Amino acid sequence: MVRLLNNSEVETLLKVEECLPVLEQAYRDLSAAKAVNRPRTHTFTPTAKEGTYHLFKTIEGGFPALGVFALRVNSELWAAPTAESPRVKKIPAVPDGRYTEFIMLFSVENGQLLAILPDGYIQKMRVAMTHALAAKYLARQNAKILGLFGSGWQASAQAVVQSRVREIKKIRVYSPTPEHRSRFVEKVGAITGIEVEPVDHPSQVMQGADIVVAATDSLAPVIRCEWLEEGMHLSSVRAWTEVEKEVLQRCNRAVVHNRTKALNFVCGDEIQREMVSGEGLKLDTDNFPQLCDVIGGKVPGRTSSTEITLFIDGDQAGGPGIGIQFAAVGLCVYQQALKLGLGKELPVDWFLDREDHPYLADLRGI
């Protein structure tokens, strides 16, 4: 049977303490060439509405040790930047404001489809878990204070998951809207049991912080060189807009998530560069080691308590998200679903075919 899950079920089934070691092993296997990622593909197709494009995005990867391969699919509408709205805008593709994105999990032993999972909650948590693994290898062992830029969807996951790899005692958070900060403090404090302090100025996030995470939609850098302190570990989801260029020069050690670049395909006339490659600063990360090689032991992580370290999740050409994340986290969720009996069971025959198709008999006389 094929297991079909919804977001509520995934949220119930995804256990960070179980996923983290599996995800860590996936990166270790990737470093040892025992796992594989296919480059992300972005295919842009014009729509009937001028300036609006359909984006079909795929990410895939897997590793034999766990016996699974994952395919993540996004079907989205994007609006090109304009003078009035200078940023690329993602448009909900269905009337109630949601997006089409899901994961298909396959067995590498027999090729069978195992599960279909929504990517909403998984997307949030896999990114946070990747940053937490980076902190495990790049942050000081005695890190106690977490500074957060952002108070939204991804920032809340970062607050929760970072505390699983370090004994965080205090979280400081800044976002431009005081009401958002207050709501974040109440929500995250209740979930983590950790003291959460809202601050009024972005510089206060980094004062005395051991780990600083930027999870924002800001167009201007929030991690500033003038606010750096000895021994900090910095982590950015969108480094090309969140990190000041000079920060890279001050860091003793910088690690990029993955250097694989996205493959972009465009139907019809050339579209704006920002649609394909993102906007913001161009960061030269081509020579930075990859996270998998730090986890795999090929390159060192933090080597002293005074180093300033940086983890960059995505850049303009690649962006966050690699296939083994979906395989590792998807497998953990799938195994929990089997254990607890959650989700709908779909007949596997719906997704199977034969080489000798019976219906071909109708064509043989033609």
Protein Blocks (a to p, Z undefined) as FASTA:
>chain_A
ZZdddfklmmmmmcfklmmmmmmmmmmmmmnopaccddddddddddfbehiacddddddd
ddfklopacddddddddddddfklmcccdddfbfnopacdddddddfklopafbdcdfkl
mmmmmmmmmmmmmmmmmmcfklcbdcdedjbfklmmmmmmmmmmbccfbdcdddfblklm
mmmmmmmmmmnopacdddfbfklmmgopabdcdddfbfbdfbdfklpcehiacddfblml
mpcfklmmmpmbdcdfblcdcddddehjaddfklmnogajdddfklpccfklmmnomacc
dfbfkbccdddfbdfknogaifklmmmmmmmmmmmmmmnopajdddfklmgccfblfklm
mmmmZZ
